[in-house]
Every structure is written in structure tokens, then in C-alpha cells.
Amino acid sequence: MDSLRKIFSAVLLLTFLILPQIVSAEKTDWRDDNYNFKRVRTVVLMNIRDDADLSHISNAVQMKIEGDYNKSANKLKCQVLTEDQARRMLGMGNASPDRLRASLSDIADMWIDCDIRVWKDSYYIVPARTVWENRKRTRKIRNRWGYWEEESYYESVPVTYPPYRVDTSDIIAVFEAHDARTGRTVFTREDDRSRNDANAQKDMFGRMCNSFFEDLGKRVK
């Protein structure tokens, strides 16, 4: 049993060293408890804003995050219109986003804003370190009948690992649901995530969208 426990510990340590780990994931919510979410029948999904300036990322990544955003909104279980659809319905193709929002009550009960505020790549260096690990050894012993046989045992030995680089990905996105008639915010979330992995923001953003629209969908039904 002790040997199995030592093997499990060694495998667990190796897993932590190899696999990318989430450093942090924090959601901050606020909602208007007096707002009747159940009366919402139509929602307009405004285009993603990017205060973080995503001009440096590829078109494929931009298309992925837009696709995840639109697809996740289907969790709302009500009619969902894109910003482009709303513009065509209202004949406001060239209007500013603010002017469009002021007219959305003619076709919708709520609109959703999404702003990606942080999209950052960085890294840190894990210094060289020495740890004690259990290594399997074998030896020859005489059994009770006097014959030689091989026995396995474990020995704790110091193992030195060299320094290595860990890439990190940070993203902060803010989602806001607004009442279309009054324009006031009725539900908002700031989602702040960081991961020890390179270029992981696109996948984290997809999970952010799923989480937000799933939680909002529990109220809009």
C-alpha cells in the first residue's frame, strides 16, 4: 500500500509539471432583483467591443470568439437577434451603436453588451529546484529456501530540475444585460481568468460566454 501511495504521488507531481493549470478564475455578478426577467421574449446581441484592442490576433481567432459568443446566446431559450439583424429590421444600417440601442425597444425587450477589456500574453520563469523523489530499485536476496531472487524496493533520491518558462494567458470580459425600454443595466458580470498556457484566451472566452448565457438563461425563461 505504501508503494502504491508513493507511485501515485510521483505521477501526480508529474501531472502538475506537464499539464497547463488554471491560475485563477473569478466572476463578479450584479443583478437587479426587481427586474422581471421572465417577461423577456426577444434579445439583441450587440457586437463584441474590444477595449483590449484585438487587432493583433488572427482573423480565425476573431471569427472563433464571435462564433462562440453568438452560439452561446442560444442558451437563452428566447428569440435572439444579432446587431446586424436589428439594424436591418430598424433600417439603421449606418447608425451609431448608441443610436441603435435607443431604438431597440421597438423590436426587443433586452440587449446584451460584451466588452473584452484584457487580452494579454505573458510568461514567468520557474527557477531550478531540487526535490526528493522515490525511485524504484532492485536487489538480489535469498528467500527462505536459500534461493536467490530479485526484490523491488523504493529509495528517496534528490532530483534537480532545470529552470523552465511558463507561458500565461490573461483575459477579462464584461457582459451586460440592459432593459431595452429604459436602457438600465439589469444583470452584469465581470469574468477575470488566467491560465498557465500560451494563447489560451480564445478557449477561455468560449467558456465565459457559456457560463454567462447559461446563468442568464436560468432567469430568462
C-alpha positions in Angstrom: 0.0 0.0 0.0 2.9 2.4 0.9 4.5 1.7 -2.5 1.3 2.5 -4.4 0.9 5.7 -2.4 4.5 6.7 -3.4 3.8 5.9 -7.1 0.6 7.9 -7.1 2.4 10.9 -5.5 5.1 10.8 -8.2 2.5 10.6 -11.0 0.5 13.5 -9.5 3.7 15.7 -9.3 4.5 14.9 -13.0 0.9 15.8 -14.0 1.2 19.2 -12.3 4.5 19.8 -14.0 3.3 18.9 -17.5 -0.3 20.0 -17.8 -1.4 23.7 -18.1 -3.1 24.8 -14.9 -5.7 27.5 -14.3 -4.1 30.1 -12.1 -7.3 32.0 -11.4 -10.9 32.3 -12.5 -13.1 34.9 -10.8 -16.6 36.0 -11.6 -18.3 39.1 -10.2 -22.0 39.4 -10.7 -24.7 42.0 -10.0 -28.4 41.9 -10.9 -31.5 43.9 -10.4 -33.7 41.8 -8.2 -36.7 43.9 -9.1 -36.5 43.3 -12.8 -38.9 40.8 -14.3 -36.5 38.6 -16.4 -39.4 36.2 -17.2 -41.1 38.8 -19.4 -38.1 38.9 -21.8 -39.1 37.4 -25.2 -36.6 39.0 -27.6 -32.9 39.8 -27.0 -30.5 41.7 -29.3 -26.9 40.6 -29.2 -24.7 43.6 -29.8 -21.3 43.1 -31.4 -18.4 42.5 -29.2 -16.4 45.5 -28.2 -12.7 45.2 -27.6 -11.2 47.8 -25.3 -8.2 45.4 -25.2 -7.6 46.0 -29.0 -7.7 42.6 -30.6 -6.2 43.9 -33.9 -3.1 41.8 -33.3 -4.9 38.4 -33.3 -5.7 36.5 -36.4 -8.9 36.6 -38.3 -9.5 32.9 -37.5 -9.4 33.7 -33.7 -11.6 36.7 -34.1 -14.2 34.6 -36.0 -14.0 31.9 -33.3 -14.7 34.3 -30.4 -17.6 35.9 -32.4 -19.0 32.4 -33.2 -18.7 31.3 -29.6 -20.5 34.5 -28.4 -23.4 34.1 -30.9 -23.7 30.3 -30.3 -23.7 30.6 -26.5 -26.6 33.1 -26.7 -28.9 30.2 -27.8 -29.0 29.1 -24.2 -31.4 32.0 -23.5 -34.4 30.0 -24.9 -35.9 33.1 -26.4 -35.6 34.9 -29.8 -32.1 36.2 -30.2 -31.2 38.8 -32.9 -27.7 39.8 -33.9 -26.8 43.5 -34.1 -26.8 43.3 -37.9 -30.3 41.8 -37.9 -31.6 44.5 -35.6 -30.1 47.2 -37.9 -31.9 45.8 -40.9 -35.2 45.5 -39.1 -35.0 49.1 -37.9 -33.5 50.5 -41.1 -30.5 51.8 -39.1 -27.6 50.3 -41.0 -25.3 53.3 -40.6 -26.4 54.4 -37.1 -24.0 54.6 -34.2 -24.3 51.8 -31.6 -25.7 54.3 -29.1 -28.4 55.4 -31.5 -29.3 51.8 -32.3 -29.6 51.0 -28.6 -32.0 53.9 -28.2 -34.4 52.3 -30.7 -34.1 48.7 -29.7 -37.3 48.8 -27.6 -39.3 48.7 -30.9 -38.2 45.1 -31.6 -36.7 43.7 -28.3 -37.0 43.6 -24.6 -33.3 43.3 -23.8 -29.9 43.8 -25.3 -26.6 42.3 -24.4 -23.2 44.1 -24.5 -19.9 42.3 -24.3 -16.6 44.1 -23.8 -13.2 42.3 -23.9 -11.1 44.5 -21.7 -8.0 42.5 -21.2 -6.3 40.1 -23.6 -2.7 39.6 -22.6 0.1 37.1 -23.1 3.0 36.9 -20.7 5.3 34.4 -19.1 7.4 33.7 -15.9 10.4 31.6 -15.2 10.3 28.7 -12.7 13.7 28.6 -11.1 15.8 25.4 -10.9 14.7 23.2 -8.0 15.7 20.0 -6.2 13.1 17.7 -4.9 13.1 14.3 -3.3 11.5 11.6 -5.4 11.0 7.8 -4.9 12.9 5.7 -7.5 12.4 2.0 -8.0 15.4 -0.2 -7.3 16.0 -3.9 -7.5 18.4 -6.2 -5.5 19.1 -9.9 -5.1 18.2 -11.6 -1.9 18.0 -15.1 -0.6 14.5 -16.4 0.0 13.6 -18.6 3.0 14.5 -21.7 0.9 18.0 -20.4 0.2 17.5 -19.4 -3.4 18.4 -16.0 -4.9 15.5 -13.9 -6.1 15.0 -10.3 -7.2 13.3 -7.9 -4.9 11.9 -4.4 -5.7 12.1 -1.5 -3.3 11.9 2.3 -3.4 14.6 4.7 -2.5 14.3 8.5 -2.0 16.8 10.4 -4.1 17.4 14.1 -4.8 16.4 15.1 -8.4 17.3 18.5 -9.8 15.1 20.1 -12.4 16.4 22.9 -14.6 14.6 26.3 -14.8 11.8 26.5 -17.4 9.5 29.1 -18.9 5.7 29.1 -18.2 3.5 31.0 -20.7 0.4 32.7 -19.3 -2.8 33.9 -20.9 -5.0 36.6 -19.2 -8.5 37.7 -20.3 -11.1 39.9 -18.7 -14.6 40.2 -20.3 -17.6 42.2 -19.1 -21.1 41.1 -20.1 -24.1 43.4 -19.5 -27.8 42.8 -20.0 -29.9 46.0 -20.4 -33.6 46.6 -20.4 -34.4 47.8 -23.9 -37.2 50.2 -22.8 -35.3 52.1 -20.1 -31.7 51.3 -21.1 -30.7 50.5 -17.5 -28.4 47.6 -16.6 -30.3 44.6 -15.1 -27.6 42.0 -15.0 -23.8 42.3 -15.3 -20.8 40.0 -15.0 -17.1 40.7 -14.9 -15.2 37.5 -15.7 -11.5 37.5 -15.0 -9.4 34.4 -15.9 -5.8 33.5 -16.2 -4.2 30.2 -17.3 -0.7 28.8 -17.5 -0.8 28.2 -21.2 0.1 30.0 -24.4 -2.7 31.7 -26.5 -5.5 30.2 -24.4 -7.7 33.2 -24.3 -9.9 32.1 -27.2 -10.9 28.9 -25.4 -11.4 30.7 -22.1 -13.6 33.3 -23.8 -15.8 30.5 -25.1 -16.3 29.1 -21.5 -17.0 32.7 -20.3 -19.8 33.0 -22.8 -21.3 29.6 -22.0 -21.2 30.5 -18.3 -22.8 33.9 -18.7 -25.6 32.9 -21.0 -26.4 29.7 -19.1 -26.8 31.7 -15.9 -28.8 34.5 -17.6 -30.9 31.8 -19.3 -32.0 30.5 -15.9 -33.8 33.8 -15.4 -35.0 34.4 -18.9 -37.3 31.5 -19.4 
